[in-house]
Amino acid sequence: MEALFGAMGPETAPYDLRPPAVSPPMPGGPMVLEIGFGGGEHLAAQAQAHPQSRFIGVEPFLNGVGSCLRHIEESGVANVRLHQGDARDVIVRLPDASLDLCYILFPDPWPKLRHHKRRLIQADFLGELARVLKPGAEVRFATDWANYAAWTLEHFTRDARFAWTAECARDWREPWPGHVTTRYESKKLGDCAPIWLRFARC
């Protein structure tokens, strides 16, 4: 664990609920952030598939954290740290250009117009996300709400620090290679088929 995440004291476990950047920047492989990991099935599967990468998962709900801990223990992965709370509290602690990849999978769509200000994807959030992403790093966003997909696409394409990577309709109609279906995704609670958006940090 020290080789992946740096020394965090004798109490360090395969997971740690403290904000992950309280300690100095951690040496090791690629750093991946998953915002709103839900039940944790995707996070644990990605950590298992990429043992040389370091994964930080953020989830506001305690039940989701508990579910993710179960997946972590069952899979035996040791390259994950968890934080229960707001992703913005974690991102502000991360060093500049420290992330290689960020997943935002099926975030709360806040579908009512008066609630759109509560959506995660906002101009100020993208500014802070751009700060912590390495040049060429990727943001992978998925939603099954058409309005939120349009909202997200508009915000990212307005920001010169990001480039939408799609070249044809298939690129947003089908998940990227290696995707693991999430519990929320399988419920099909949105108003459209999942839309898969990928943005590169310029």
Secondary structure as the mmCIF struct_conf table of DSSP 4:
data_model
#
loop_
_struct_conf.conf_type_id
_struct_conf.id
_struct_conf.beg_label_comp_id
_struct_conf.beg_label_asym_id
_struct_conf.beg_label_seq_id
_struct_conf.end_label_comp_id
_struct_conf.end_label_asym_id
_struct_conf.end_label_seq_id
HELX_RH_AL_P HELX_RH_AL_P1 GLU A 2 PHE A 5
TURN_TY1_P TURN_TY1_P1 PRO A 10 GLU A 11
BEND BEND1 PRO A 14 PRO A 14
BEND BEND2 ARG A 18 ARG A 18
TURN_TY1_P TURN_TY1_P2 PRO A 20 ALA A 21
BEND BEND3 VAL A 22 PRO A 24
HELX_LH_PP_P HELX_LH_PP_P1 PRO A 25 PRO A 27
BEND BEND4 GLY A 28 GLY A 29
STRN STRN1 MET A 31 ILE A 35
TURN_TY1_P TURN_TY1_P3 GLY A 38 GLY A 39
BEND BEND5 GLY A 40 GLY A 40
HELX_RH_AL_P HELX_RH_AL_P2 GLU A 41 ALA A 49
TURN_TY1_P TURN_TY1_P4 PRO A 51 GLN A 52
BEND BEND6 SER A 53 SER A 53
STRN STRN2 ARG A 54 GLU A 59
BEND BEND7 PRO A 60 PRO A 60
HELX_RH_AL_P HELX_RH_AL_P3 LEU A 62 SER A 75
TURN_TY1_P TURN_TY1_P5 GLY A 76 GLY A 76
BEND BEND8 ASN A 79 ASN A 79
STRN STRN3 VAL A 80 GLN A 84
BEND BEND9 GLY A 85 GLY A 85
HELX_RH_AL_P HELX_RH_AL_P4 ALA A 87 ILE A 91
TURN_TY1_P TURN_TY1_P6 VAL A 92 ARG A 93
BEND BEND10 LEU A 94 LEU A 94
HELX_LH_PP_P HELX_LH_PP_P2 PRO A 95 PRO A 95
TURN_TY1_P TURN_TY1_P7 ASP A 96 ALA A 97
STRN STRN4 LEU A 99 LEU A 105
BEND BEND11 PHE A 106 PHE A 106
BEND BEND12 LYS A 112 LYS A 112
HELX_RH_3T_P HELX_RH_3T_P1 LEU A 113 ARG A 118
BEND BEND13 ARG A 119 LEU A 120
HELX_RH_AL_P HELX_RH_AL_P5 ALA A 123 VAL A 132
STRN STRN5 LEU A 133 THR A 143
BEND BEND14 ASP A 144 ASP A 144
HELX_RH_AL_P HELX_RH_AL_P6 ALA A 146 ARG A 158
BEND BEND15 ASP A 159 ASP A 159
TURN_TY1_P TURN_TY1_P8 ALA A 160 ARG A 161
STRN STRN6 PHE A 162 TRP A 164
BEND BEND16 CYS A 168 CYS A 168
TURN_TY1_P TURN_TY1_P9 ALA A 169 ALA A 169
HELX_RH_AL_P HELX_RH_AL_P7 ARG A 170 ARG A 173
BEND BEND17 GLU A 174 GLU A 174
HELX_LH_PP_P HELX_LH_PP_P3 PRO A 175 TRP A 176
TURN_TY1_P TURN_TY1_P10 PRO A 177 GLY A 178
HELX_RH_AL_P HELX_RH_AL_P8 ARG A 183 LYS A 187
BEND BEND18 GLY A 190 ALA A 193
STRN STRN7 ILE A 195 ARG A 201
#
